[in-house]
Each structure stands twice: as structure tokens, then as C-alpha cells.
């Protein structure tokens, strides 16, 4: 099986409160409360493990909060790097209608020495697992001494020296800085994030494909564009595929993108795929996209980001692509 290592630069304790209806400015009573150690990379790792893939999750955890490790149901996959400080906390309030309100804490700054330790631990994990994928997900902290965002250069170079592809799923300034880096192979933006990278409006499916191929010309191999109700597009330099799946219900949208990425990774590079001159397995774009859309639809029907019973995930289907078709949620940067 293709092994995957995930790095969550800024892990989080996720607390999810279930309420009937959220009334702002009033006391709201929760019918249920769920709490898990989380973060996008960890969510991806847990779903990959449930899908039967070999995976290791790198987590820098503040020494003051190392007890939060007990909140993870798959401790055997964790590689914790102790660092200074505390773990941030994110709050999700989920209403019966499925509407979700999130209050997310900013990533906690990390010292330069601790970040160096995180990079070393991640590269060691790639070696130990003989991983073919490194997945870097979520918010990026700043370096405590400088206030500048963490530098991925040594990590990306080390991953490629070891023959691992790099998938990146982040947003904001981190995506702007690293989304077009030549050593990043796969990104998973939504329409707004993709528009910000190419600095123009995206109104049609053709616009999304053209924007993705502009980034691919800079060195990316695959762009996974999440388009909400329009489904998801997977684009390479010479092919594109569109897929969608219907969720049985919408309970909690938090973590759906992580499940989508995990599904793609679990199916896109099968064990016996042909390999190129670098030794990299050929990517099965359609298989990965179908699995990703299926897992993503399954995730929104779950109350937390911990997915089980993936065999119950709804089937996804490939759809024809009409480049002139308007996006249901067109995005504008102007």
C-alpha cells in the first residue's frame, strides 16, 4: 500500500456543540458535546487509516497540553513533537439544520528551534514509512522570534529527495506563499482560494480549468478544485474530471475537505501503478476523484471529523464537463 505522512503545523482541540438553533447573544444549550484532538493533517491521516492505508501523522504539541493526545482514537499513527506553549482550541456549533458556525483560534507561534525539530521529525517519518506522499495541511504558525510564517523550503526539498510527492491544503497567506511553489505537487483550493492565486474572477468551469492549468505550468501536477454544490474538479496539464456525490444528510460540514483529500490520496496511486523515471507512481485521476467525492459526502453526514464505516460512504459519479457552464458559486476577486 502507498504510505502517506501528514504534517499538521498547528494542531487543535476541536470542540463541537450540537444545538437545536443558535441564537446569537443568548444562552444556548448543547444537546451533545464532542471533543477531539484535530487539525487538517490529522483528519486526513485518520481517514486514510480507516481506509486501510499506511499513514503517520506528525503533530507538534505544546508541552503544557500533552494530555490532549488522549483525545485521539488512533494513537498508534501519531508522532508527537513536543514544543513550547499550548494547543489552540477551535469551536464548532452545529444546528439541527446542518448550519455550522466555527470560531477558530489563530495558530500559536512556534520557536525556530521547534520548527526545525518538526521538519526533522517529518522527514524521519517519511524515511521510516517509505512514504510516497507528504501532506501538509491546515493553518501555519509564525516563528516566535520573527513573526514571519514558517518556511517550508527544507521540508519540501527533503520530501522530494526522498521520492515523495507533496500535497498542500492550506489557505490565506500560506497558500499565497506556497501554492505555486515548484516543489508542491498537489493543491486542494476551493473556488475563492483558486481565484486569489491567479488574481482574477472565476465564473465558469472553463475558468477553473484555465486557472488550474496556469498553476500547473508553474510546476504543480494536480489541482483538486472543490466547488461546493457543483462537485469537485481534478485537473492536470492534459486532462480534467468532474465528480459529485450526494450526502444522505448534512450534519456537520467541518472536515469535509479533509475527507475529500484523504479519499483522493487513498485511491489515486494504487500499489501496482506504472512508475515514471523518478520512480513516482502514475496518478489515476478519476479513481482518486471518485473516492474523494465519496468520502467528502460521507463526512458532512457525521457529527465529528472522525470518520468510521467508510463502506457506508455514498457512491460518487463522474459528470460531463461543460466549460461554458456557470459556477453555482461564482467567485470574484475584483
C-alpha positions as CSV (number, residue, x, y, z in Angstrom):
1,X,0.0,0.0,0.0
2,X,1.1,3.5,-0.7
3,X,2.2,5.1,2.6
4,X,1.4,8.7,3.5
5,X,2.9,11.1,6.1
6,X,0.8,14.1,7.2
7,X,2.1,17.2,8.9
8,X,-0.3,19.4,10.9
9,X,1.8,22.5,11.6
10,X,-0.8,23.9,14.1
11,X,-2.9,21.1,15.7
12,X,-6.0,22.0,17.5
13,X,-8.5,20.6,20.0
14,X,-11.9,20.6,18.2
15,X,-14.9,21.1,20.4
16,X,-18.3,20.6,18.7
17,X,-21.5,21.6,20.3
18,X,-24.9,20.4,18.9
19,X,-27.8,22.8,19.4
20,X,-31.3,23.0,18.0
21,X,-31.0,26.6,16.7
22,X,-28.2,29.0,17.5
23,X,-29.5,32.3,18.9
24,X,-26.8,35.0,18.9
25,X,-26.4,37.0,22.1
26,X,-28.4,34.4,24.2
27,X,-27.7,31.4,26.3
28,X,-27.7,28.3,24.1
29,X,-27.9,24.7,25.5
30,X,-26.0,22.0,23.8
31,X,-27.6,18.6,23.4
32,X,-24.2,16.9,22.8
33,X,-20.6,17.9,23.0
34,X,-17.7,16.2,21.2
35,X,-14.0,16.9,21.8
36,X,-11.1,15.5,19.8
37,X,-7.5,16.3,19.1
38,X,-7.7,17.5,15.5
39,X,-6.2,19.6,12.7
40,X,-6.5,19.1,8.9
41,X,-3.5,16.8,8.6
42,X,-4.6,14.6,11.5
43,X,-8.1,14.4,10.0
44,X,-6.6,13.3,6.7
45,X,-4.5,10.7,8.5
46,X,-7.4,9.2,10.5
47,X,-9.5,8.8,7.3
48,X,-6.6,7.2,5.5
49,X,-6.1,4.8,8.3
50,X,-9.8,3.9,8.3
51,X,-9.4,3.3,4.5
52,X,-6.7,0.8,5.2
53,X,-3.7,2.9,4.2
54,X,-0.4,3.1,6.0
55,X,-0.1,6.5,7.5
56,X,1.9,8.5,10.0
57,X,0.7,11.9,11.5
58,X,3.3,14.4,12.7
59,X,1.9,16.7,15.4
60,X,3.8,19.5,17.2
61,X,2.0,19.5,20.6
62,X,2.7,22.1,23.3
63,X,4.3,20.6,26.4
64,X,1.7,22.2,28.6
65,X,-1.1,20.3,26.8
66,X,0.4,16.9,26.0
67,X,-2.6,15.3,27.7
68,X,-4.7,16.1,24.7
69,X,-3.1,13.2,22.9
70,X,-5.6,11.0,24.7
71,X,-8.4,12.6,22.6
72,X,-7.1,10.8,19.5
73,X,-8.7,7.4,18.8
74,X,-5.7,6.3,16.7
75,X,-2.7,6.9,18.8
76,X,-0.6,4.3,17.0
77,X,-0.4,6.6,14.0
78,X,0.8,9.7,15.9
79,X,4.4,11.0,16.0
80,X,4.2,13.9,18.5
81,X,6.9,16.5,18.5
82,X,6.9,18.3,21.9
83,X,7.2,22.0,21.6
84,X,6.8,25.1,23.8
85,X,3.4,26.5,24.5
86,X,-0.2,25.4,24.4
87,X,-2.5,23.8,21.8
88,X,-5.1,26.1,20.2
89,X,-8.8,25.4,20.5
90,X,-11.5,25.6,17.8
91,X,-15.2,25.7,18.5
92,X,-17.9,24.4,16.1
93,X,-21.6,25.0,16.8
94,X,-23.8,22.7,14.7
95,X,-27.5,23.3,14.4
96,X,-30.2,20.7,13.5
97,X,-30.5,22.2,10.1
98,X,-26.8,21.4,9.4
99,X,-25.7,25.0,9.6
100,X,-22.2,25.2,11.2
101,X,-20.7,28.2,13.0
102,X,-16.9,28.0,13.6
103,X,-14.8,30.0,16.0
104,X,-11.2,29.1,15.2
105,X,-8.2,30.3,17.3
106,X,-5.1,31.6,15.4
107,X,-2.2,29.2,15.2
108,X,0.1,29.5,18.2
109,X,3.6,30.8,17.3
110,X,6.4,28.3,17.3
111,X,10.1,28.8,18.0
112,X,12.7,28.4,15.2
113,X,14.3,25.5,17.0
114,X,11.0,23.8,17.5
115,X,10.1,24.2,13.8
116,X,13.5,22.7,12.8
117,X,12.6,19.7,15.1
118,X,9.2,19.4,13.3
119,X,10.9,19.3,9.9
120,X,13.4,16.7,11.1
121,X,10.7,14.5,12.6
122,X,8.6,14.7,9.4
123,X,11.5,13.7,7.1
124,X,12.4,10.9,9.5
125,X,8.8,9.6,9.3
126,X,8.9,9.7,5.5
127,X,12.0,7.5,5.7
128,X,10.5,5.1,8.3
129,X,7.3,4.7,6.4
130,X,8.9,4.8,2.9
131,X,6.1,7.2,2.2
132,X,5.2,8.3,-1.3
133,X,3.1,11.2,-0.1
134,X,3.7,14.1,2.3
135,X,0.6,16.0,3.1
136,X,0.9,19.4,4.7
137,X,-2.4,20.7,5.9
138,X,-4.1,23.5,7.9
139,X,-3.0,26.7,9.4
140,X,0.7,27.6,9.5
141,X,2.2,29.3,12.6
142,X,4.6,32.1,12.6
143,X,8.1,31.8,14.0
144,X,8.0,33.3,17.5
145,X,11.3,35.2,17.2
146,X,10.5,36.9,13.9
147,X,6.7,36.9,13.5
148,X,7.3,35.5,9.9
149,X,5.4,32.5,8.7
150,X,7.2,29.1,8.9
151,X,9.5,28.3,6.0
152,X,8.7,25.0,4.2
153,X,11.7,25.0,1.9
154,X,13.8,22.5,3.7
155,X,10.8,20.3,4.2
156,X,9.8,20.3,0.5
157,X,13.4,19.7,-0.6
158,X,13.8,16.8,1.8
159,X,10.5,15.2,0.7
160,X,11.4,15.3,-2.9
161,X,14.9,14.0,-2.2
162,X,13.2,11.0,-0.7
163,X,10.9,10.4,-3.6
164,X,7.7,11.7,-2.0
165,X,5.1,13.8,-3.7
166,X,3.8,16.8,-1.7
167,X,0.2,17.7,-1.3
168,X,-0.7,21.1,0.2
169,X,-4.1,22.1,1.7
170,X,-4.0,25.5,3.4
171,X,-5.4,29.0,2.8
172,X,-4.7,32.7,3.2
173,X,-1.1,33.9,3.2
174,X,0.3,30.4,3.5
175,X,-1.5,29.4,0.3
176,X,-0.3,32.6,-1.4
177,X,3.3,31.9,-0.4
178,X,3.5,28.1,-1.1
179,X,0.6,27.3,-3.5
180,X,2.7,28.0,-6.6
181,X,6.0,26.5,-5.3
182,X,7.6,24.2,-7.8
183,X,8.2,21.5,-5.2
184,X,4.5,21.3,-4.4
185,X,2.7,18.6,-6.5
186,X,-0.9,18.8,-5.5
187,X,-3.1,21.6,-4.0
188,X,-6.8,21.5,-3.0
189,X,-8.2,25.0,-3.2
190,X,-11.8,26.0,-3.2
191,X,-13.0,28.4,-5.9
192,X,-12.2,31.5,-3.8
193,X,-8.7,30.3,-3.0
194,X,-8.0,29.4,-6.6
195,X,-9.2,32.8,-7.7
196,X,-6.9,34.5,-5.3
197,X,-3.9,32.5,-6.6
198,X,-4.5,33.6,-10.2
199,X,-5.9,37.0,-9.2
200,X,-8.9,37.0,-11.4
201,X,-12.6,36.1,-11.3
202,X,-13.7,32.6,-11.9
203,X,-17.2,32.4,-13.3
204,X,-17.4,29.1,-15.3
205,X,-16.0,25.6,-15.2
206,X,-13.7,26.7,-18.1
207,X,-12.3,29.5,-15.9
208,X,-11.5,27.0,-13.1
209,X,-9.7,24.7,-15.6
210,X,-7.7,27.5,-17.1
211,X,-6.7,28.9,-13.7
212,X,-5.6,25.4,-12.6
213,X,-3.5,24.9,-15.7
214,X,-1.9,28.3,-15.1
215,X,-0.7,27.0,-11.8
216,X,0.3,23.6,-13.3
217,X,2.5,25.4,-15.7
218,X,4.5,26.7,-12.7
219,X,5.2,23.1,-11.6
220,X,2.1,21.6,-10.0
221,X,1.0,18.2,-11.1
222,X,-2.7,18.2,-10.0
223,X,-5.2,20.8,-8.8
224,X,-8.2,19.5,-6.9
225,X,-10.7,22.3,-7.0
226,X,-13.6,22.0,-4.5
227,X,-16.7,23.7,-6.0
228,X,-19.3,23.2,-3.3
229,X,-22.6,22.1,-4.8
230,X,-21.0,21.9,-8.3
231,X,-18.9,18.9,-7.1
232,X,-15.1,18.7,-7.4
233,X,-12.7,19.0,-10.4
234,X,-9.4,17.3,-10.7
235,X,-7.2,18.9,-13.3
236,X,-3.8,18.0,-14.8
237,X,-1.9,19.5,-17.7
238,X,-3.8,17.4,-20.2
239,X,-6.9,16.0,-18.5
240,X,-9.8,17.1,-16.3
241,X,-12.5,15.2,-14.4
242,X,-15.6,16.3,-12.5
243,X,-17.3,14.2,-9.8
244,X,-20.0,14.6,-7.3
245,X,-21.8,12.5,-4.6
246,X,-25.0,13.2,-2.7
247,X,-24.8,13.1,1.1
248,X,-27.6,11.3,2.9
249,X,-27.9,14.3,5.2
250,X,-25.9,17.4,6.2
251,X,-24.9,17.3,9.9
252,X,-21.5,19.0,10.1
253,X,-19.5,20.4,7.2
254,X,-16.3,20.7,9.2
255,X,-13.7,18.3,7.9
256,X,-15.4,17.5,4.6
257,X,-12.4,18.9,2.6
258,X,-10.0,16.8,4.7
259,X,-12.1,13.7,3.9
260,X,-12.1,14.6,0.2
261,X,-8.3,14.9,0.2
262,X,-7.9,11.6,2.1
263,X,-10.2,9.8,-0.4
264,X,-8.2,11.1,-3.3
265,X,-4.9,10.0,-1.8
266,X,-6.2,6.6,-0.9
267,X,-7.1,5.7,-4.5
268,X,-5.1,8.0,-6.8
269,X,-1.8,6.0,-6.6
270,X,-2.7,2.2,-6.5
271,X,0.0,-0.2,-5.4
272,X,0.7,-1.6,-8.9
273,X,0.5,1.7,-10.9
274,X,3.2,2.2,-13.5
275,X,6.1,4.5,-12.5
276,X,7.8,7.3,-14.2
277,X,11.6,8.0,-14.5
278,X,11.6,9.5,-11.0
279,X,10.0,6.3,-9.6
280,X,6.7,8.1,-8.9
281,X,3.5,6.1,-9.3
282,X,1.2,7.3,-12.1
283,X,-1.8,9.1,-10.7
284,X,-5.2,7.6,-11.5
285,X,-7.1,10.9,-11.6
286,X,-10.6,9.6,-12.0
287,X,-10.3,6.9,-9.3
288,X,-8.9,9.4,-6.8
289,X,-11.6,12.0,-7.6
290,X,-14.4,9.5,-7.2
291,X,-13.1,8.2,-3.9
292,X,-12.5,11.8,-2.7
293,X,-16.1,12.9,-3.6
294,X,-17.5,9.9,-1.9
295,X,-15.6,10.4,1.4
296,X,-16.4,14.1,1.3
297,X,-20.1,13.5,1.0
298,X,-19.8,10.9,3.8
299,X,-18.1,13.4,6.1
300,X,-20.9,16.0,6.1
301,X,-23.3,13.4,7.4
302,X,-21.1,12.8,10.5
303,X,-21.2,14.8,13.8
304,X,-17.4,15.0,14.1
305,X,-14.3,14.8,11.9
306,X,-13.6,11.2,13.0
307,X,-14.9,9.1,10.1
308,X,-15.7,5.4,10.5
309,X,-17.6,2.9,8.4
310,X,-16.3,4.2,5.1
311,X,-18.0,1.3,3.4
312,X,-21.2,3.3,4.0
313,X,-20.0,6.3,2.1
314,X,-22.3,7.3,-0.8
315,X,-21.1,6.4,-4.3
316,X,-19.8,9.3,-6.4
317,X,-20.2,9.6,-10.2
318,X,-18.3,11.3,-12.9
319,X,-20.1,14.1,-14.7
320,X,-19.6,15.7,-18.1
321,X,-17.7,18.9,-18.1
322,X,-19.2,21.9,-19.9
323,X,-16.5,24.6,-19.9
324,X,-19.1,27.3,-20.5
325,X,-21.3,26.3,-17.6
326,X,-21.7,29.0,-14.9
327,X,-20.5,28.1,-11.4
328,X,-23.3,28.0,-8.9
329,X,-21.0,29.9,-6.6
330,X,-19.0,32.2,-8.9
331,X,-16.1,33.9,-7.2
332,X,-14.8,37.4,-7.8
333,X,-11.6,39.0,-6.7
334,X,-12.3,42.4,-8.1
